[in-house]
Amino acid sequence: MGFRCFHLLPIFAILIIAQGVTSQAASSSEEYWEKMLPNTPMPKTIEDSLKTEGRVGVNVGNHGIDVRSGKPNTGSTNIHVGKGGTWVDVHPKGNPFLYRYAATQTQLKDNPNIALFFLQKDLKPGTQMNLHFTKSPNGATLLPRKISESIPFSSDNIPQILTRFDVKSNSNEAKVMTRTIKECEAKGLDGEDQTCATSLESMVDYVISKLGKELDTISTNTGKQEEIKTQKYVFTGVRKVSEHKAVVCHKMDYVCAVFYCHKTEKTKTYMVSLMGVDGTKVKGAVICHTDTSKWNPKHLAFHVLKVEPGSVPVCHFLPEDHVVWVPK
C-alpha cells in the first residue's frame, strides 16, 4: 500500500485504527506536549500543524499504513529584504535560514515576500521598514511519532519515498522533497547542533535535550487570517526575550510537516511590536546573530546589507510558521 498525502483533502481527522483500538493521533501528540511541557503554552503554528480536519487522514491496520495529506508546497518561500524595496526569492534553490548556503541568482530576483534582514543597530523603537508578512502555503500536518518513524526519510531511500507518496520522480514535488531531505542531512555550521523533526514528539524531545523543560516559545503573529499587503511599518516596541541560547525550528517544504531545528549559541532573541500605516499591529519574532564569521561569505544577508562575515550582528524576522524556543 502506498503513502499518499493530500493536505487539502476533506477528511475529518487523523484516525489511527490498530488492533481494534481507535484514538485521535493529534490528541496523543497534544497529550505528549502536556506531559513533557506542562508549563509551556503550545504556539499557534504547532497547533495549526496538528490540525487535521480537512487536511489529513491516517489509517493504520493489518495491511499497512495509508497517509493522506498533500503534495509539498512547490511555490516560492520568498523573502523581502531591505528598507527601500529589494525583494528576494528564496526558492527554488537555497534557504536563507541555513547559513551555510551562498545566495543564488534566483534569490536575487525582484519578488515580494517576507523575512527581512537588517542590522542590530536598527532594532529600536522608531525604526521604519517596508515589510510584507505573507501567509505560508505550507499546510502540511505533523504526523504522530509512530507514523512518522515508519516512513523513510533519507536520501538513500528517495525512490522508495517518492513511490510511497505517489510522487513522480521528475516532478517539482520530487525536487522539493529531495532538497528538503538533503538539507536535513547536510552538516551544519561548525559548533551548531541540528535535527529535522518529523513529529511533535521528536521536536519536543530535541528541544528539551538542549534547553531543559522550563521553556518559552515565541513566533511572529500578524493577528490576521488573510495576508497583509506590503506596507511601511514602524517599530513601536522592542523586548529582549533571551540572550545567547535558543533553539529555532523552521518549517520546511515537504509532503508532511518537517521542522529543521537548530540550537544557536551566539544569538539574541527579541519580540518586536510593529504598527503598519493602515493600522495593522504585528508582533514579530526577531533573531539577531552576533557572530556570522562562520556563515558562507556569499550568504544572502551579506549581499543585502553590504557587510562582511563577522563584522556586525545580523538580524531577521521569522515567518509565522517558525518557532523560537528559549529557556525561562
VOPAGU-2260 file (C-alpha; in pm, 1 decimal, decimal comma):
REM VOPAGU-2260
SITE   aa  ch    i         X         Y         Z
SITE  MET   A    0       0,0       0,0       0,0
SITE  GLY   A    1     139,2     342,0     -90,2
SITE  PHE   A    2     164,7     650,2     129,2
SITE  ARG   A    3     -32,9     941,7     -10,2
SITE  CYS   A    4     -59,2    1291,9     138,3
SITE  PHE   A    5    -313,4    1549,1      21,6
SITE  HIS   A    6    -329,5    1821,9     286,4
SITE  LEU   A    7    -635,5    1981,0     122,8
SITE  LEU   A    8    -836,2    1658,3     102,9
SITE  PRO   A    9   -1161,4    1694,5     304,6
SITE  ILE   A   10   -1112,1    1416,8     560,6
SITE  PHE   A   11   -1244,2    1481,0     907,6
SITE  ALA   A   12    -943,8    1389,1    1123,3
SITE  ILE   A   13    -635,8    1174,0    1159,1
SITE  LEU   A   14    -768,0     837,2    1266,7
SITE  ILE   A   15    -548,0     552,2    1382,7
SITE  ILE   A   16    -704,1     206,7    1377,1
SITE  ALA   A   17    -474,5     -64,3    1511,9
SITE  GLN   A   18    -568,1    -391,8    1678,8
SITE  GLY   A   19    -920,3    -268,8    1737,3
SITE  VAL   A   20    -806,5      44,2    1924,0
SITE  THR   A   21    -918,2     382,9    1793,3
SITE  SER   A   22    -762,6     712,1    1903,3
SITE  GLN   A   23    -706,0    1062,4    1779,5
SITE  ALA   A   24    -342,2    1094,5    1669,2
SITE  ALA   A   25    -340,1    1470,3    1713,7
SITE  SER   A   26    -471,0    1426,4    2068,6
SITE  SER   A   27    -190,2    1184,6    2152,3
SITE  SER   A   28      65,8    1442,4    2038,3
SITE  GLU   A   29    -105,5    1710,8    2244,8
SITE  GLU   A   30    -104,6    1480,4    2545,2
SITE  TYR   A   31     269,5    1427,3    2499,6
SITE  TRP   A   32     319,2    1803,4    2498,9
SITE  GLU   A   33     118,7    1836,2    2822,1
SITE  LYS   A   34     319,4    1558,4    2982,9
SITE  MET   A   35     662,0    1692,9    2886,0
SITE  LEU   A   36     593,1    2069,1    2884,7
SITE  PRO   A   37     304,5    2130,9    3126,7
SITE  ASN   A   38     411,3    2491,1    3190,9
SITE  THR   A   39     463,6    2589,8    2826,1
SITE  PRO   A   40     166,6    2706,9    2614,9
SITE  MET   A   41     162,9    2547,0    2270,4
SITE  PRO   A   42     239,0    2806,4    1998,8
SITE  LYS   A   43     -23,2    2863,4    1731,0
SITE  THR   A   44     195,8    2736,3    1447,4
SITE  ILE   A   45     231,4    2399,9    1625,7
SITE  GLU   A   46    -142,2    2387,1    1694,2
SITE  ASP   A   47    -208,6    2457,2    1326,6
SITE  SER   A   48      35,0    2183,9    1222,3
SITE  LEU   A   49    -159,0    1933,0    1434,5
SITE  LYS   A   50    -498,2    2025,4    1293,9
SITE  THR   A   51    -630,4    1751,5    1071,9
SITE  GLU   A   52    -986,0    1842,4     980,3
SITE  GLY   A   53    -999,3    1896,3     609,0
SITE  ARG   A   54    -634,7    1807,1     561,9
SITE  VAL   A   55    -507,7    1464,1     658,0
SITE  GLY   A   56    -631,0    1110,8     708,4
SITE  VAL   A   57    -426,9     826,5     850,2
SITE  ASN   A   58    -547,7     469,6     874,4
SITE  VAL   A   59    -332,6     206,0    1040,2
SITE  GLY   A   60    -449,7    -150,8    1003,4
SITE  ASN   A   61    -339,1    -503,1     936,7
SITE  HIS   A   62    -246,9    -423,6     577,1
SITE  GLY   A   63     -13,6    -131,9     638,3
SITE  ILE   A   64     -45,0     245,7     665,6
SITE  ASP   A   65    -226,6     485,3     435,1
SITE  VAL   A   66    -137,5     850,4     491,7
SITE  ARG   A   67    -341,5    1105,8     300,9
SITE  SER   A   68    -238,7    1468,5     320,3
SITE  GLY   A   69     -88,2    1676,6      43,1
SITE  LYS   A   70     179,0    1746,5    -212,2
SITE  PRO   A   71     462,5    1960,3     -78,6
SITE  ASN   A   72     446,1    2331,5    -144,5
SITE  THR   A   73     623,3    2389,9    -474,1
SITE  GLY   A   74     579,7    2763,7    -474,5
SITE  SER   A   75     843,2    3006,5    -358,5
SITE  THR   A   76     928,5    3080,8       0,9
SITE  ASN   A   77    1010,2    3441,0     -59,3
SITE  ILE   A   78    1198,5    3699,1     138,5
SITE  HIS   A   79    1159,9    4076,6     130,5
SITE  VAL   A   80    1491,6    4236,3     211,3
SITE  GLY   A   81    1594,4    4597,0     254,8
SITE  LYS   A   82    1434,1    4925,7     356,5
SITE  GLY   A   83    1362,0    5059,1      11,5
SITE  GLY   A   84    1220,0    4759,2    -169,3
SITE  THR   A   85    1482,8    4498,1    -254,7
SITE  TRP   A   86    1291,5    4173,8    -299,7
SITE  VAL   A   87    1448,1    3831,2    -275,8
SITE  ASP   A   88    1309,4    3493,6    -383,5
SITE  VAL   A   89    1447,4    3212,1    -169,0
SITE  HIS   A   90    1342,1    2907,7    -370,8
SITE  PRO   A   91    1388,3    2703,1    -582,4
SITE  LYS   A   92    1745,4    2684,0    -453,3
SITE  GLY   A   93    1869,4    2762,3    -107,0
SITE  ASN   A   94    1716,0    2860,2     223,2
SITE  PRO   A   95    1809,5    3190,3     393,5
SITE  PHE   A   96    1786,0    3031,6     738,4
SITE  LEU   A   97    2051,5    2773,2     653,4
SITE  TYR   A   98    2355,9    2992,6     680,6
SITE  ARG   A   99    2597,3    2756,8     509,6
SITE  TYR   A  100    2449,6    2834,6     167,9
SITE  ALA   A  101    2552,2    3103,0     -79,0
SITE  ALA   A  102    2287,3    3323,6    -233,9
SITE  THR   A  103    2170,1    3206,2    -574,2
SITE  GLN   A  104    2080,8    3414,1    -877,4
SITE  THR   A  105    1720,0    3315,2    -819,1
SITE  GLN   A  106    1732,4    3467,3    -471,1
SITE  LEU   A  107    1840,6    3800,0    -616,8
SITE  LYS   A  108    1533,1    3840,3    -834,3
SITE  ASP   A  109    1274,0    4101,6    -751,9
SITE  ASN   A  110     985,1    3921,5    -582,2
SITE  PRO   A  111     784,8    4046,7    -281,0
SITE  ASN   A  112     754,5    3847,1      38,5
SITE  ILE   A  113     871,4    3804,3     398,0
SITE  ALA   A  114    1165,6    3778,5     642,4
SITE  LEU   A  115    1376,4    4090,6     642,3
SITE  PHE   A  116    1749,3    4101,5     711,8
SITE  PHE   A  117    1866,5    4414,3     890,3
SITE  LEU   A  118    2138,9    4538,5    1124,7
SITE  GLN   A  119    2108,2    4518,4    1501,9
SITE  LYS   A  120    2160,8    4893,0    1532,6
SITE  ASP   A  121    1819,0    4938,3    1367,2
SITE  LEU   A  122    1645,2    4724,9    1629,3
SITE  LYS   A  123    1487,4    5011,7    1823,7
SITE  PRO   A  124    1155,4    5195,9    1855,9
SITE  GLY   A  125    1100,6    5445,4    1576,7
SITE  THR   A  126    1273,9    5241,7    1304,5
SITE  GLN   A  127    1068,6    5223,4     984,6
SITE  MET   A  128    1085,8    4941,2     730,8
SITE  ASN   A  129     885,1    4819,2     433,2
SITE  LEU   A  130     762,0    4468,7     515,1
SITE  HIS   A  131     534,9    4207,2     365,6
SITE  PHE   A  132     405,1    3946,9     609,6
SITE  THR   A  133     276,0    3660,9     395,9
SITE  LYS   A  134      67,5    3358,9     484,4
SITE  SER   A  135     258,7    3039,2     427,5
SITE  PRO   A  136     100,7    2795,8     178,0
SITE  ASN   A  137     268,2    2510,1     366,1
SITE  GLY   A  138     -28,0    2337,3     532,9
SITE  ALA   A  139     148,3    2005,8     588,5
SITE  THR   A  140      48,1    1827,1     907,7
SITE  LEU   A  141     273,2    1693,8    1184,4
SITE  LEU   A  142     223,9    1320,2    1197,4
SITE  PRO   A  143     237,3    1131,1    1529,0
SITE  ARG   A  144     575,4     975,0    1601,1
SITE  LYS   A  145     452,6     618,0    1546,5
SITE  ILE   A  146     354,4     705,8    1189,3
SITE  SER   A  147     641,8     939,2    1100,3
SITE  GLU   A  148     906,5     690,6    1212,5
SITE  SER   A  149     754,4     421,7     990,5
SITE  ILE   A  150     810,0     636,0     678,5
SITE  PRO   A  151    1166,8     656,9     539,0
SITE  PHE   A  152    1330,7     999,9     543,9
SITE  SER   A  153    1678,4     979,3     391,3
SITE  SER   A  154    1849,2    1044,2      58,8
SITE  ASP   A  155    1926,1     671,6      32,9
SITE  ASN   A  156    1553,7     599,5      15,6
SITE  ILE   A  157    1432,3     880,5    -212,0
SITE  PRO   A  158    1296,0     649,9    -487,2
SITE  GLN   A  159    1108,2     448,4    -224,8
SITE  ILE   A  160     977,6     766,3     -58,3
SITE  LEU   A  161     850,2     911,2    -385,8
SITE  THR   A  162     677,4     585,0    -468,8
SITE  ARG   A  163     509,2     563,7    -129,0
SITE  PHE   A  164     384,0     921,6    -156,7
SITE  ASP   A  165     278,2     866,6    -518,2
SITE  VAL   A  166     507,6    1146,1    -641,8
SITE  LYS   A  167     658,9    1127,2    -990,3
SITE  SER   A  168    1039,1    1130,3    -985,3
SITE  ASN   A  169    1067,1    1410,9   -1244,9
SITE  SER   A  170     806,6    1638,5   -1084,3
SITE  ASN   A  171     851,1    1966,1    -896,7
SITE  GLU   A  172     719,1    1792,4    -586,4
SITE  ALA   A  173    1000,8    1537,4    -607,5
SITE  LYS   A  174    1260,3    1814,4    -637,8
SITE  VAL   A  175    1119,9    1991,4    -332,6
SITE  MET   A  176    1111,2    1674,1    -123,6
SITE  THR   A  177    1462,9    1573,2    -229,2
SITE  ARG   A  178    1600,4    1917,4    -148,3
SITE  THR   A  179    1444,3    1915,3     197,8
SITE  ILE   A  180    1582,1    1569,1     278,9
SITE  LYS   A  181    1932,2    1669,0     167,5
SITE  GLU   A  182    1917,7    1996,7     361,6
SITE  CYS   A  183    1824,9    1797,2     670,2
SITE  GLU   A  184    2120,7    1563,0     617,2
SITE  ALA   A  185    2379,3    1831,2     537,4
SITE  LYS   A  186    2634,8    1921,3     800,2
SITE  GLY   A  187    2554,6    2239,7     988,3
SITE  LEU   A  188    2784,5    2525,6    1072,3
SITE  ASP   A  189    3080,8    2447,1    1297,1
SITE  GLY   A  190    2957,0    2418,4    1652,4
SITE  GLU   A  191    2588,7    2414,6    1553,9
SITE  ASP   A  192    2370,0    2125,2    1663,7
SITE  GLN   A  193    2072,0    2041,9    1443,0
SITE  THR   A  194    1798,6    1791,6    1363,0
SITE  CYS   A  195    1490,5    1761,5    1144,3
SITE  ALA   A  196    1180,1    1679,0    1345,3
SITE  THR   A  197     906,5    1487,3    1163,1
SITE  SER   A  198     674,5    1466,3    1463,1
SITE  LEU   A  199     579,8    1687,8    1754,4
SITE  GLU   A  200     721,4    1430,3    1994,7
SITE  SER   A  201    1064,4    1430,7    1828,6
SITE  MET   A  202    1069,8    1811,0    1825,5
SITE  VAL   A  203     985,9    1830,5    2195,7
SITE  ASP   A  204    1248,0    1568,6    2283,4
SITE  TYR   A  205    1517,5    1754,3    2088,7
SITE  VAL   A  206    1442,0    2092,8    2243,2
SITE  ILE   A  207    1428,7    1952,7    2597,2
SITE  SER   A  208    1764,5    1778,6    2543,7
SITE  LYS   A  209    1919,9    2116,1    2454,3
SITE  LEU   A  210    1739,6    2362,9    2681,3
SITE  GLY   A  211    1565,7    2168,2    2958,6
SITE  LYS   A  212    1194,2    2153,3    3038,5
SITE  GLU   A  213    1132,5    2510,1    3156,2
SITE  LEU   A  214    1071,2    2673,2    2819,8
SITE  ASP   A  215     900,3    2962,3    2648,5
SITE  THR   A  216     821,5    2986,5    2278,4
SITE  ILE   A  217     781,4    3287,2    2053,5
SITE  SER   A  218     660,0    3324,5    1695,7
SITE  THR   A  219     558,6    3604,3    1463,0
SITE  ASN   A  220     186,9    3683,7    1484,8
SITE  THR   A  221       4,2    3918,6    1248,5
SITE  GLY   A  222    -329,6    3861,4    1418,6
SITE  LYS   A  223    -498,2    3817,0    1081,1
SITE  GLN   A  224    -615,8    3518,6     880,1
SITE  GLU   A  225    -564,1    3691,6     548,1
SITE  GLU   A  226    -236,6    3810,7     402,3
SITE  ILE   A  227    -135,6    4169,2     475,8
SITE  LYS   A  228     -34,5    4395,6     190,8
SITE  THR   A  229     319,2    4526,6     159,1
SITE  GLN   A  230     348,0    4846,9     356,8
SITE  LYS   A  231     565,8    5056,1     581,1
SITE  TYR   A  232     585,3    4958,8     947,8
SITE  VAL   A  233     724,8    5146,9    1243,9
SITE  PHE   A  234     884,8    4967,6    1539,2
SITE  THR   A  235     672,1    5066,1    1840,5
SITE  GLY   A  236     843,3    4842,3    2094,7
SITE  VAL   A  237    1139,7    4605,4    2129,0
SITE  ARG   A  238    1164,5    4341,4    2404,3
SITE  LYS   A  239    1464,5    4113,5    2455,4
SITE  VAL   A  240    1347,6    3757,9    2519,5
SITE  SER   A  241    1674,3    3567,5    2551,0
SITE  GLU   A  242    2046,4    3610,9    2506,3
SITE  HIS   A  243    2294,2    3357,9    2364,8
SITE  LYS   A  244    2086,3    3039,3    2388,4
SITE  ALA   A  245    1786,1    2931,0    2178,5
SITE  VAL   A  246    1652,3    2657,6    1952,9
SITE  VAL   A  247    1492,0    2776,2    1630,7
SITE  CYS   A  248    1262,8    2545,5    1432,6
SITE  HIS   A  249    1191,9    2634,8    1069,6
SITE  LYS   A  250     906,6    2462,3     885,5
SITE  MET   A  251    1039,1    2302,6     568,3
SITE  ASP   A  252     864,0    2220,8     241,8
SITE  TYR   A  253     764,8    1855,7     246,2
SITE  VAL   A  254     463,2    1635,0     192,8
SITE  CYS   A  255     411,2    1603,8     570,1
SITE  ALA   A  256     533,4    1855,4     826,7
SITE  VAL   A  257     910,9    1868,6     884,0
SITE  PHE   A  258    1078,4    2123,7    1110,6
SITE  TYR   A  259    1450,6    2198,1    1077,0
SITE  CYS   A  260    1556,9    2272,4    1437,0
SITE  HIS   A  261    1898,5    2401,4    1535,4
SITE  LYS   A  262    2048,0    2518,9    1861,2
SITE  THR   A  263    2206,7    2861,4    1842,4
SITE  GLU   A  264    2452,8    2994,4    2097,3
SITE  LYS   A  265    2561,1    3334,0    1968,9
SITE  THR   A  266    2220,6    3487,4    1917,1
SITE  LYS   A  267    1980,1    3727,5    2081,4
SITE  THR   A  268    1604,4    3682,1    2057,9
SITE  TYR   A  269    1353,8    3968,1    2053,6
SITE  MET   A  270     984,6    4035,1    2014,5
SITE  VAL   A  271     915,7    4349,6    1815,7
SITE  SER   A  272     584,6    4536,4    1816,2
SITE  LEU   A  273     507,3    4689,9    1478,0
SITE  MET   A  274     241,7    4929,1    1350,3
SITE  GLY   A  275     158,0    4940,6     979,9
SITE  VAL   A  276      47,9    5254,9     800,4
SITE  ASP   A  277    -300,5    5101,1     768,8
SITE  GLY   A  278    -319,6    5049,0    1145,7
SITE  THR   A  279    -228,2    4678,5    1141,6
SITE  LYS   A  280     -48,0    4566,9    1457,3
SITE  VAL   A  281     206,1    4285,4    1428,6
SITE  LYS   A  282     418,5    4101,7    1684,8
SITE  GLY   A  283     738,2    3997,2    1508,7
SITE  ALA   A  284     987,5    3737,5    1631,6
SITE  VAL   A  285    1343,1    3852,7    1558,4
SITE  ILE   A  286    1671,1    3664,0    1579,2
SITE  CYS   A  287    1996,9    3860,8    1587,4
SITE  HIS   A  288    2313,9    3665,5    1510,3
SITE  THR   A  289    2603,9    3820,4    1698,5
SITE  ASP   A  290    2869,0    3612,4    1520,3
SITE  THR   A  291    2833,8    3548,2    1146,5
SITE  SER   A  292    3201,6    3468,4    1090,3
SITE  LYS   A  293    3127,5    3103,5    1004,3
SITE  TRP   A  294    2847,2    3179,5     759,9
SITE  ASN   A  295    2901,6    3130,4     390,0
SITE  PRO   A  296    3065,2    3458,7     278,3
SITE  LYS   A  297    2824,6    3464,5     -16,3
SITE  HIS   A  298    2516,9    3429,5     202,4
SITE  LEU   A  299    2215,9    3638,2     107,2
SITE  ALA   A  300    2239,5    3863,5     414,5
SITE  PHE   A  301    2585,8    3989,3     317,2
SITE  HIS   A  302    2466,0    4073,0     -34,2
SITE  VAL   A  303    2172,5    4269,3     102,1
SITE  LEU   A  304    2342,8    4451,9     388,3
SITE  LYS   A  305    2679,3    4508,4     216,5
SITE  VAL   A  306    2873,3    4384,2     520,6
SITE  GLU   A  307    3145,4    4124,7     571,6
SITE  PRO   A  308    3105,9    3797,9     766,0
SITE  GLY   A  309    3169,3    3850,3    1137,5
SITE  SER   A  310    3177,4    4228,7    1110,8
SITE  VAL   A  311    2840,4    4322,7    1265,5
SITE  PRO   A  312    2537,2    4143,1    1413,6
SITE  VAL   A  313    2275,5    4047,0    1154,1
SITE  CYS   A  314    1904,8    4028,6    1240,5
SITE  HIS   A  315    1596,4    3896,1    1064,8
SITE  PHE   A  316    1226,9    3842,1    1124,8
SITE  LEU   A  317    1092,0    3488,3    1125,2
SITE  PRO   A  318     784,2    3375,4     928,4
SITE  GLU   A  319     470,2    3286,2    1121,7
SITE  ASP   A  320     522,6    2911,2    1081,0
SITE  HIS   A  321     862,0    2912,3    1253,7
SITE  VAL   A  322     912,0    2873,4    1630,6
SITE  VAL   A  323    1183,1    3000,7    1866,2
SITE  TRP   A  324    1235,5    2810,0    2191,6
SITE  VAL   A  325    1412,5    2980,9    2482,3
SITE  PRO   A  326    1479,6    2890,6    2848,4
SITE  LYS   A  327    1255,0    3060,3    3102,3
